[in-house]
């Protein structure tokens, strides 16, 4: 099951290293527009985050007055979240985001930072859309942030790309194009001969396939931008923020 895979990956060590306050995906210029856009989409209703993790987005969204609930498969990640806010502030159900149901009705369900790709089959990804739909009131929205597959960077005969080179860090992806899978490899090292490796498997999804998944669950694409600030999505955009909406009446 996806829950077992994710729990194994996101253990206590991974959860401890996940937060990078003020940098990376926690940088104000990244997190600020994300939270502002989600708060606007939630309106006067409540929001549900699939794969809430350590609360990178849920905590500041709740601080803006939006009631936020979460679903998370990793108890270790939830434990880190609980060091920031209590269960009354951000309630969390431990379970699979494709099947776990929480009580309540929401105006917004959201999935950020490529997390839908952690579901490794098309069937699981479709069920994720259906699970979002069952939590939303009529007219509610499902927001997905996802990278665009970088197959144009994959030379003929090669099955890997290097996408991150920084002091003490190297990131690369290996591809299985037959099964639409990739594995992200994160190497961290210092001046010694030792390095730490963390790997995460993903099923990559093209925007058009994502739109069809949404249609199967009863959604229609409302808009798509290149980032949370609303930049135009183009053929060269490395990622997208897609907003899907249910019909306003059942």
N, C-alpha and C positions, 0 to 999 in steps of 0.2 A: 504493500500500500504506500501511497505518497506520504502519509503521516509518518510511517516508520523510516522511510528514506530521509525525510527532512529532519526528524528528531536525531537520527544518527549523524547527519551533517552538522546541524546547528546544536552541538553539545555545549557543555559549560565553557570549554576553551574558546570555541568560536564566538559564543555570546559575549564573553569577556572582552574579546578583541573587536567586536562589531562597532561600537560607538567610537567616533573620532570627532569629539566636540570642536566645532568651529572650522573644520576642514572637510574636504571631500563632499560627500552627500549631506553632511551636517553643516556645511558652510552657509552663512546667512543668505548669500546671493542665490543659493540653490533652494534652501528650505523656505525662505520667505515667500517667493512667488508660488511655491507648491501649496503652502498652507492658505495663502490668500485666495487662490483659485478654488480650492476645495471648500473653503468657508462660504464663498459666493455661491457655489453650486448646491451646497446643503441648504442654504436659505434659513428658514425658520424650523427645519426638521432636524432629524438625527442622522448621523453618519455611521457606517459600518466599514471598518478596514479589514480586508482579507490579508492574512500574513502580517499582523500588526507588529511583530518583532519586538524590539526594545522600546517602541513608542516614539521613534524619530519624528513621525508626522502626527501621530495621534495625540501626543501630549501637548504640543503647541496648538493644535486644532482645538482641543478641549479648553485650553487657556483662553481661546478667543470666544468661548461661550457656546460652541457646538457640542451637543451631547454625542460622544463617540464610544462605540463598542468595537470589540476586536475579535477576530478568530486567529489563532496561532497554533501551529502543530508542535512547536518546541517548548517544553516546560522551562528549559534553561533561558530562552529568550524572554519568556514571561516573567521569570524571576528578576531579570535585569530591569524590566519595565516596572515591576513592583517596587524597586528601589527608588523610582521617580515619583510614581503616583499610586494611590490605593485603588482597590477594586471598585469603590464607589465612583471614582473619577473616570476611570476607563475600564469598564467590565470586559473580561476576556474569557472566551470559551476555548479550551484546548481541543483542537481537532483539525480535520482536513478541510481546507477552504472550499473544496469542490463538493462536499457533502454535509458539513456541519451546519446546523440551523440554530440560530439564536432567537430568543423571543423579541418581539417588537416589530415596528414598521418604520422604514427608513426612507428618506428622500434621496440619499446618496450611499452608494457602495463604491469603494475605490481600491485599486491595486496598483502600487507604485514600484518603481525601480526594477522592472523586468521580472517581477515575481511570478507572473502567470507562466513564464517559461520553466519554472521549477516543476510544473506538472509535465511529466515526460511522455504523455500520449495525447493524441488529438482528442480522444474520448474524454479524458480527464479535463482538458481545457474547455471543451464544450459544456461539461457538467458544471464547471466553474461559472460560466455565463448563466446557466440555468439556476444555479444557487443564488447568484446575485439577483436575478429576476424574482425569485420567490421571497426575497427579503424586502423588495421595494414596493412602495405604494404606486398606484397609477401615475404615470408621468415622471417617475423617479429615474435617476441617472446612475449609470455604471461607468466609472472612469478607469482607464487602463493606460499606464505609462510603460512603454516597451521599446526596446531597441530594434532598429531595422537590420535584418541579417546582412552581414558584411561580405557576402560571397563574391562581390566584385573585386575584393582585395585578395581573393584566394587564387594564386597562380595555377595554371593547368599542371596537374600532377602533384600538387601539394595539398596537404590536409590540415595546415595550421597557419595562423596569423598572429603576429605580435602586435598588441594594441596598447600596451602600457610599458613605458620605460622611464623610471625615476630612480634617484639615488636610493639604493636599498630595496628596490622593488622591480619586478618584471612580471608582466601579465600577458598571457597568450591563450588563444582558443584553438582547440583541435576539433575538426568537423567530421561527422558522418553524414554526408549529403544524401545517401540513399534513404536513411531513416529520419532525416531532418533533426539531427541531434548535434549538440556540441558540448564540450567540457571546457570550462574556464579554469585555467591554472594560475594560481597566485603564488609567486615566489618572493619571499622576504629574506633578506640576508644582510650581513654586516661585514666587517673586515676579516672575519674568520673564514674558514673553509666550509662552514656549516650554513645551511639554508632551511627555511621552513616552507612547506608546500601545503596549500589549501586548495582543494578542487571542488567545483560545483557543476553538476550536470544540468543541461537545459534542453528543452525542445524549442527551437526557434520558429517563429511564426511571421509570415508576411502580413502586412496590413490588410490585404484583400481577403486572406484566409480568416483573419480576426473578424472582419466585417461579416463574413458568412456565419461564423460561430455566433455572433451577436444576433443575426437574423433568425437562426434556429431557436434561439431563446426568447424571441419576441421583441428584440431591440431594433432600433434604427440608428444609424450613425448621425449624430447631431453636429459634431464638428471635430476637426483634427488639426492640431498645431504641432510645431516642431519642439516646443518646450512649454513650460508652465506659464511663461510670460505672454504667450500668444503669438510667437513668431510663425511666419508662414511655413507650412510643411512643403518641402520640395523633394525632387528626386535625389538630392544630395544630403538630406537630413539624416543624421545618424540614429535618431530616435523620434518618437512621437507620443503625444498625449491625446488619446482618443476618448471622446465623450459619447456614450450610447444612451438612448432614452427609450423608456417604455411608452406606449400610447397613453394619453392622458385619461382615458376611460378604459375599464376592463374589457 
